[in-house]
Amino acid sequence: MAEGAGSCFLGFDFSTQQLKVVAVDGNLEVIHQSSVQFDRELPEFRTHGGVHIHDDKLTVTSPALMWVKALDVLLEKMRNAGFDFSRVKAISGSGQECFAVPDSPVWMDSSTSDQCQYLEEAVGGAQRLADITGSRAYERFTGNQISKICRSKPNEFSETERISLISSFASSLFLGDYASIDYSDGSGMNLMDIFEKRWSQVCLDATAPQLDKRLGDLTPTTAVLGFVSPYYSKRFGFPDSCKVVAFTGDNPGSLAGMRLQEGDLAVSLGTSDTVFLWIRDPRPTVEGHIFCNPVDCSAYMALICFKNGSFTRERIRDECAGGSWERFSSALRSTPMGNNGNLGVYFDVMEITPPAAGVHRFNAEGQRVLSDVFNAPVYTIDVMNSACLGCAYRALHGVVAETGASFTETLRNAPEPQLAVRPTPGAHEVKEQKASLAECCDESVSDRPL
């Protein structure tokens, strides 16, 4: 869907280690990419991997002001590179879960186990909570973080006027006003009824007093929230007519960037690893999550997230292959399929599913392994920043969504994903045997004392 040769659309991603942006033109071609690395380019915030890990090893936070400064640095980078902001017709973005306190909890935080237990008991159990919100209680989810602040710092909480996710906080920077939390990112809070698309009163009551007033109203993920503030128009040259489409979570952003449809499954390997897919009729369980779909309000997305992602892989690479991915891959290729029955589970930080930590020696390289495990071809996209790309696509779709145009129709001329690898003949049978071993390992590490 061409939107005028001169127009372009921006997608931002406030991720764990960096702030990224992708620009696409009206023909859906990527015309600009840029990023700000928090550790290297904003050293005054003293983060490691974009976060502060506290002494208890459970509390993990990021400075909220770091994201504010990173946005200005990124836009300055774009301007210095000659990017023409006057062409921008709409923007959108994504971010991880949080709310705005000076040192904000992020998705890696595991310090709210007591609050999780209380919430589940208050609503009638873990499955009942999942039936309402799409997930059992998770330590990183915003509702439980709010509950912790409310009880540990009641004076600060009583003075709180507004609570935001990173996504709505980021969009508020562009709007110059409070931004609504969208359906999709709001699904990851243990506070929203994902079927009614409104805050669940029983969950709110179990979390904090007068919470609905502090959260504000929810909004569809496809909604246009308003126009960029005069600050960005005057400083960077955004047109006054530039629309701000609701920001959302990073995984919903990636679903849009990969343009998933029913029957597709995506694997995202980043600071965290995530498997997600598009579904119509969700059946929530106590493992994994159900979120509202970011590009179709009548659909949903299922996902499961693992904390021990790129940091853990890089540590094993450094220990076993001298920091070289080429040597790492060569070593994997030299082992027989199935690795002689050996399986390693590496949980450097407290894992989400299963809830365990430590190195358990009882392993998987990229696309070939994925193809063999699922016995299906693997496709990739050329742009690494799928959440950014998805939000640029959503910005474009947000401009036309009110006309009834679907996301798929709007993106029909976007570049197609490329076939990366097909499954190895016979590999699926070997992987099925190892899957049984993996189940036993999962039960074993879950049962071990931490």
For each residue, the residues with C-beta under 8 A, 3 or more apart:
1: 28 396 400 405 409 410 411 412 413
2: 5 26 27 413
3: 7 9 26 89 396 399 400
4: 7 26 89
5: 2 25 26 27
6: 26 87
7: 3 4 25 26 87 88 89
8: 23 24 25 26 31 32 87 88 89
9: 3 23 24 25 88 89 90 91 92 392 393 395 396 399
10: 21 22 23 88 90 91 92 391 392 395
11: 21 22 23 24 91 92 93 94 253 257 387 388 389 390 391 392 393 394 395
12: 19 20 21 71 74 91 92 93 94 170 247 388 391
13: 19 20 21 93 94 95 250 253 385 387 388 391
14: 19 67 70 93 94 95 96 166 167 170
15: 18 19 20 50 95 96 250 270 271 387
16: 49 50 51 62 96 106 107 108 270 271 272
17: 37 38 39 49 50 271
18: 15 35 36 37 38 50 70
19: 12 13 14 15 35 36 38 67 70 71 74
20: 12 13 15 33 34 35 385 387 388
21: 10 11 12 13 32 33 34 35 74 78 388
22: 10 11 30 32 33 383 385 388 389 391 392
23: 8 9 10 11 30 31 32 33 83 88 392
24: 8 9 11 28 29 30 31 389 392 393 396
25: 5 7 8 9 28 29 31
26: 2 3 4 5 6 7 8 396
27: 2 5 413
28: 1 24 25 393 396 411 413 414 415
29: 24 25 415
30: 22 23 24 33 382 383 389
31: 8 23 24 25
32: 8 21 22 23 78 81 83
33: 20 21 22 23 30 383 385 388
34: 20 21 74 77 78 81
35: 18 19 20 21 74 385
36: 18 19 41 42 70 73 74 77
37: 17 18 40 41
38: 17 18 19 41 42 45 47 50 62 66 70
39: 17 42 43 47 48 49 50
40: 37 43
41: 36 37 38 70 73
42: 36 38 39 45 47 66 69 70 73
43: 39 40 46
44:
45: 38 42 63 65 66
46: 43 52
47: 38 39 42 50 51 52 62 63 66
48: 39 51 52 53
49: 16 17 39 271 311
50: 15 16 17 18 38 39 47 62 271
51: 16 47 48 60 61 62 106 108
52: 46 47 48 60 61 62 63 103
53: 48 57 59 60 108
54: 57 58 59 60 61 111
55:
56: 59 111
57: 53 54 349
58: 54 109 110 111 139 350
59: 53 54 56 105 109 110 111
60: 51 52 53 54 105 106 108 109 110
61: 51 52 54 103 104 105 106 109
62: 16 38 47 50 51 52 66 67 98 103 104 106
63: 45 47 52 66 67 102 103 104
64: 67 68 98 100 101 102 103 104 169
65: 45 68 69 102
66: 38 42 45 47 62 63 69 70
67: 14 19 62 63 64 70 71 166 169 170
68: 64 65 71 72 173
69: 42 65 66 72 73
70: 14 18 19 36 38 41 42 66 67 73 74
71: 12 19 67 68 74 75 170 173
72: 68 69 75 76
73: 36 41 42 69 70 76 77
74: 12 19 21 34 35 36 70 71 77 78
75: 71 72 78 79 85 232 235 236
76: 72 73 79 80
77: 34 36 73 74 80 81
78: 21 32 34 74 75 81 83 85
79: 75 76 82 83 85 236 237
80: 76 77
81: 32 34 77 78
82: 79
83: 23 32 78 79
84: 87 237
85: 75 78 79 88 232 236 237 238 239
86: 237 238 239
87: 6 7 8 84
88: 7 8 9 10 23 85 91 238 239 242
89: 3 4 7 8 9 239 241 242 243 395 396 399
90: 9 10 224 242 243 244 245 395 396 398 399
91: 9 10 11 12 88 174 228 242 243 244 245 395
92: 9 10 11 12 171 244 245 246 247 248 391 392 394 395 398
93: 11 12 13 14 167 170 171 247 248 253 388 391
94: 11 12 13 14 167 185 247 248 249 250 252 253 387 388 390 391
95: 13 14 15 98 165 166 167 169 170 185 247 249 250
96: 14 15 16 106 107 166 249 250
97: 106 107 140 141 142 165 166 185 188 189 249
98: 62 64 95 104 105 106 142 145 165 166 169
99: 104 105 142 145 146 163 164 165 169
100: 64 104 162 163 164 169
101: 64 104 105 149 156
102: 63 64 65
103: 52 61 62 63 64
104: 61 62 63 64 98 99 100 101 166
105: 59 60 61 98 99 101 109 111 140 145
106: 16 51 60 61 62 96 97 98 109 140
107: 16 96 97 140 272 305 307
108: 16 51 53 60 140 272 307 349
109: 58 59 60 61 105 106 112 139 140 145
110: 58 59 60 113 139 140 349 350
111: 54 56 58 59 105 139 148
112: 109 115 116 139 144 145 147 148
113: 110 116 117 139
114: 117 118
115: 112 118 119 137 144 145 147 148 151
116: 112 113 119 120 137 138 139 144
117: 113 114 120 121 137
118: 114 115 121 122 147 206
119: 115 116 122 123 129 137 143 144 147 190 203 206 207
120: 116 117 123 125 126 128 129 136 137
121: 117 118 125
122: 118 119 202 205 206
123: 119 120 128 129 132 202 203 206
124: 128 129
125: 120 121 128 129
126: 120 129 130 136 137 286
127: 130 131 136 284 285 286
128: 120 123 124 125 131 132
129: 119 120 123 124 125 126 132 133 135 136 137 190 203
130: 126 127 133 134 135 136 284 285 286 290
131: 127 128 284
132: 123 128 129 193 194 200 202 203
133: 129 130 187 189 190 191 192 193 194 200 203
134: 130 187 194 282 284 289 290 291 300
135: 129 130 138 141 187 188 190 284 288 289 290
136: 120 126 127 129 130 286 287
137: 115 116 117 119 120 126 129 141 144 190
138: 116 135 141 144 190 352
139: 58 109 110 111 112 113 116 144
140: 97 105 106 107 108 109 110 144 145 352
141: 97 135 137 138 144 145 188 189 190
142: 97 98 99 145 146 163 165 188 189 190 191
143: 119 146 147 189 190 191 203 207
144: 112 115 116 119 137 138 139 140 141 147 148 190 207
145: 98 99 105 109 112 115 140 141 142 148 149
146: 99 142 143 149 150 163 207 208 211
147: 112 115 118 119 143 144 150 151 206 207 208
148: 111 112 115 144 145 151 152
149: 101 145 146 152 153 156 157
150: 146 147 153 154 157 207 208 209
151: 115 147 148 154
152: 148 149
153: 149 150 156 157
154: 150 151 157 158
155: 158 159
156: 101 149 153 159 160
157: 149 150 153 154 160 208
158: 154 155
159: 155 156
160: 156 157 163 214
161: 214
162: 100 178 214 216
163: 99 100 142 146 160 211 214 215
164: 99 100 168 169 172 178 179 181
165: 95 97 98 99 142 168 169 181 185 186 189 249
166: 14 67 95 96 97 98 104 169 170
167: 14 93 94 95 170 171 181 182 185 247 248 249
168: 164 165 171 172 178 179 180 181 182 185 247
169: 64 67 95 98 99 100 164 165 166 172 173 179
170: 12 14 67 71 93 95 166 167 173 174 247
171: 92 93 167 168 174 175 179 225 244 246 247
172: 164 168 169 175 176 177 178 179
173: 68 71 169 170 176
174: 91 170 171 228 229 232 244
175: 171 172 178 179 225 226 227 228 229 244
176: 172 173 229 230 231
177: 172 226 229
178: 162 164 168 172 175 216
179: 164 168 169 171 172 175 225 244 246 247
180: 168 216 217 218 219 223 225 246
181: 164 165 167 168 185 186 189 215 216 218 219
182: 167 168 185 186 218 219 220 221 223 246 247 248 294
183: 186 187 192 194 197 218 219 220 221 292 294 297
184: 187 221 248 249 252 291 292 293 294 301
185: 94 95 97 165 167 168 181 182 188 221 247 248 249 252
186: 165 181 182 183 189 191 192 218 292
187: 133 134 135 183 184 192 194 289 290 291 292
188: 97 135 141 142 185 249 289 291
189: 97 133 141 142 143 165 181 186 192
190: 119 129 133 135 137 138 141 142 143 144 203 207
191: 133 142 143 186 199 200 203 204 207 211 215
192: 133 183 186 187 189 197 198 199 200 203 218
193: 132 133 196 197 198 199 200
194: 132 133 134 183 187 197 282 290 291 292 300
195:
196: 193 200
197: 183 192 193 194 218 292 297
198: 192 193 218
199: 191 192 193 203 204 211 212 215 218
200: 132 133 191 192 193 196 203 204
201: 204 205 212
202: 122 123 132 205 206
203: 119 123 129 132 133 143 190 191 192 199 200 206 207
204: 191 199 200 201 207 208 211 212
205: 122 201 202
206: 118 119 122 123 147 202 203
207: 119 143 144 146 147 150 190 191 203 204 211
208: 146 147 150 157 204 211 214
209: 150
210: 213 214
211: 146 163 191 199 204 207 208 214 215
212: 199 201 204 215
213: 210 216
214: 160 161 162 163 208 210 211
215: 163 181 191 199 211 212
216: 162 178 180 181 213
217: 180
218: 180 181 182 183 186 192 197 198 199
219: 180 181 182 183 223 225 246
220: 182 183 223 246 297
221: 182 183 184 185 246 248 252 292 293 294 295 297 394
222: 245 246 294 295 297 394 397 398 401 407
223: 180 182 219 220 245 246 398 401
224: 90 243 244 245 246 398 399 402
225: 171 175 179 180 219 244 245 246
226: 175 177 243 244
227: 175 240 241 242 243 244
228: 91 174 175 232 233 238 240 242 244
229: 174 175 176 177 232 233
230: 176 233 234 240
231: 176 234 235
232: 75 85 174 228 229 235 236 238 242
233: 228 229 230 236 237 238 239 240 242
234: 230 231
235: 75 231 232
236: 75 79 85 232 233
237: 79 84 85 86 233
238: 85 86 88 228 232 233 242
239: 85 86 88 89 233 242
240: 227 228 230 233
241: 89 227
242: 88 89 90 91 227 228 232 233 238 239
243: 89 90 91 224 226 227 395 398 399
244: 90 91 92 171 174 175 179 224 225 226 227 228
245: 90 91 92 222 223 224 225 394 395 397 398 399
246: 92 171 179 180 182 219 220 221 222 223 224 225 398
247: 12 92 93 94 95 167 168 170 171 179 182 185 391
248: 92 93 94 167 182 184 185 221 252 253 294 391 394
249: 94 95 96 97 165 167 184 185 188 252 253 291 294
250: 13 15 94 95 96 253 254 387
251: 254 255 268 274 276 291 301 303 305 387
252: 94 184 185 221 248 249 255 256 291 293 294 301 390
253: 11 13 93 94 248 249 250 256 257 294 386 387 388 390 391 394
254: 250 251 257 258 266 268 274 276 386 387 390
255: 251 252 258 260 266 276 278 293 294 295 301 390
256: 252 253 259 294 295 390 391 393 394 407
257: 11 253 254 381 383 385 386 387 388 389 390 391 393
258: 254 255 264 266 381 386 390 417
259: 256 393 407 408 411 414 417
260: 255 264 265 266 276 277 278 301
261: 264 278 408
262: 278 279 280 299
263: 278
264: 258 260 261 277 278
265: 260 275 276 277 374
266: 254 255 258 260 275 276 277
267: 273 274 275 370
268: 251 254 273 274 275 276 386
269: 273 309 310 313 366
270: 15 16 273 274 309 310
271: 15 16 17 49 50 309 310 311
272: 16 107 108 305 306 307 309
273: 267 268 269 270 305 306 308 309
274: 251 254 267 268 270 303 304 305 306
275: 265 266 267 268 303 304
276: 251 254 255 260 265 266 268 301 302 303 304
277: 260 264 265 266 301 302 303
278: 255 260 261 262 263 264 293 299 300 301
279: 262 282 290 299 300 301 302
280: 262 299 300
281:
282: 134 194 279 290 300 302
283:
284: 127 130 131 134 135 290
285: 127 130 288
286: 126 127 130 136
287: 136 304 353
288: 135 285 302 303 304 353
289: 134 135 187 188 302 303 304 305
290: 130 134 135 187 194 279 282 284 300 301 302
291: 134 184 187 188 194 249 251 252 294 300 301 302 303
292: 183 184 186 187 194 197 221 297 300 301
293: 184 221 252 255 278 296 297 298 299 300 301
294: 182 183 184 221 222 248 249 252 253 255 256 291 301 390 394
295: 221 222 255 256 394 397 407
296: 293 299 406 407
297: 183 197 220 221 222 292 293
298: 293
299: 262 278 279 280 293 296
300: 134 194 278 279 280 282 290 291 292 293
301: 184 251 252 255 260 276 277 278 279 290 291 292 293 294
302: 276 277 279 282 288 289 290 291
303: 251 274 275 276 277 288 289 291
304: 274 275 276 287 288 289 353
305: 107 251 272 273 274 289 352 353
306: 272 273 274 309 351 352 353
307: 107 108 272 349 350 351 352
308: 273 311 312 346 347 348 349 351
309: 269 270 271 272 273 306 312 313
310: 269 270 271 313 314
311: 49 271 308 314 315 348
312: 308 309 315 316 346 347 348
313: 269 309 310 316 317
314: 310 311 317 318
315: 311 312 318 319 346 348
316: 312 313 319 320 328 346 363
317: 313 314 320 321 323 324 325 328
318: 314 315 321 322 323
319: 315 316
320: 316 317 328 331
321: 317 318 324 325 327 328 331
322: 318 327
323: 317 318
324: 317 321 327 328
325: 317 321 328 329
326: 329 330
327: 321 322 324 330 331
328: 316 317 320 321 324 325 331 332 365
329: 325 326 332 333 365
330: 326 327 333 334
331: 320 321 327 328 334 335
332: 328 329 335 363 365
333: 329 330
334: 330 331
335: 331 332 339 340
336: 339 340
337: 372 424 426 427 430
338: 341 430 431 433 434
339: 335 336 342 343 363
340: 335 336
341: 338 434 437
342: 339 361 362 363
343: 339 362 363 434 437 438 441
344: 359 360 361 362 363
345: 359 360 361 362 441 445
346: 308 312 315 316 359 360
347: 308 312 350 351 356 357 358 359 360 445
348: 308 311 312 315 357 359
349: 57 108 110 307 308 357
350: 58 110 307 347 355 356 357 450
351: 306 307 308 347 354 355 356 357
352: 138 140 305 306 307 355
353: 287 288 304 305 306
354: 351 442 445 446
355: 350 351 352 446
356: 347 350 351 360 445 446 448 450
357: 347 348 349 350 351 450
358: 347 445 448 450
359: 344 345 346 347 348
360: 344 345 346 347 356 441 444 445 448
361: 342 344 345
362: 342 343 344 345 437 440 441 444
363: 316 332 339 342 343 344
364: 369 370 373
365: 328 329 332 368 369
366: 269 369 370
367: 370 371 378 380 420 421
368: 365 371 372 421 424
369: 364 365 366 372 373
370: 267 364 366 367 373 374 378
371: 367 368 374 375 376 377 378 420 421 422 423 424
372: 337 368 369 375 423 424 427 428 430 431
373: 364 369 370 428 431
374: 265 370 371 423
375: 371 372 423 427 428 431
376: 371 423
377: 371 419 420 421 422 423
378: 367 370 371 419 420 421 422
379: 417 418 419 420
380: 367 417 418 420
381: 257 258 386 389 415 417 418
382: 30 415 418
383: 22 30 33 257 386 388 389
384:
385: 13 20 22 33 35 257 388 389
386: 253 254 257 258 268 381 383 389 390
387: 11 13 15 20 94 250 251 253 254 257 390 391
388: 11 12 13 20 21 22 33 93 94 253 257 383 385 391 392
389: 11 22 24 30 257 381 383 385 386 392 393
390: 11 94 252 253 254 255 256 257 258 294 386 387 393 394
391: 10 11 12 13 22 92 93 94 247 248 253 256 257 387 388 394 395
392: 9 10 11 22 23 24 92 388 389 395 396
393: 9 11 24 28 256 257 259 389 390 396 397 407 410 411 414
394: 11 92 221 222 245 248 253 256 294 295 390 391 397 398 407
395: 9 10 11 89 90 91 92 243 245 391 392 398 399
396: 1 3 9 24 26 28 89 90 392 393 399 400 410 411
397: 222 245 295 393 394 400 401 405 407 410 411
398: 90 92 222 223 224 243 245 246 394 395 401
399: 3 9 89 90 224 243 245 395 396
400: 1 3 396 397 403 405 410
401: 222 223 397 398 404 405 407
402: 224
403: 400
404: 401
405: 1 397 400 401 409 410
406: 296 409 410
407: 222 256 259 295 296 393 394 397 401 410 411
408: 259 261 411 412
409: 1 405 406 412
410: 1 393 396 397 400 405 406 407
411: 1 28 259 393 396 397 407 408 414
412: 1 408 409
413: 1 2 27 28
414: 28 259 393 411
415: 28 29 381 382
416:
417: 258 259 379 380 381
418: 379 380 381 382
419: 377 378 379 422
420: 367 371 377 378 379 380
421: 367 368 371 377 378
422: 371 377 378 419
423: 371 372 374 375 376 377 427 428
424: 337 368 371 372 427
425:
426: 337 429 430
427: 337 372 375 423 424 430 431
428: 372 373 375 423 431 432
429: 426 432 433
430: 337 338 372 426 427 433 434
431: 338 372 373 375 427 428 434 435
432: 428 429 435 436
433: 338 429 430 436 437
434: 338 341 343 430 431 437 438
435: 431 432 438 439
436: 432 433 439 440
437: 341 343 362 433 434 440 441
438: 343 434 435 441 442
439: 435 436 442 443
440: 362 436 437 443 444
441: 343 345 360 362 437 438 444 445
442: 354 438 439 445 446
443: 439 440 446 447
444: 360 362 440 441 447 448
445: 345 347 354 356 358 360 441 442 448
446: 354 355 356 442 443
447: 443 444
448: 356 358 360 444 445
449:
450: 350 356 357 358
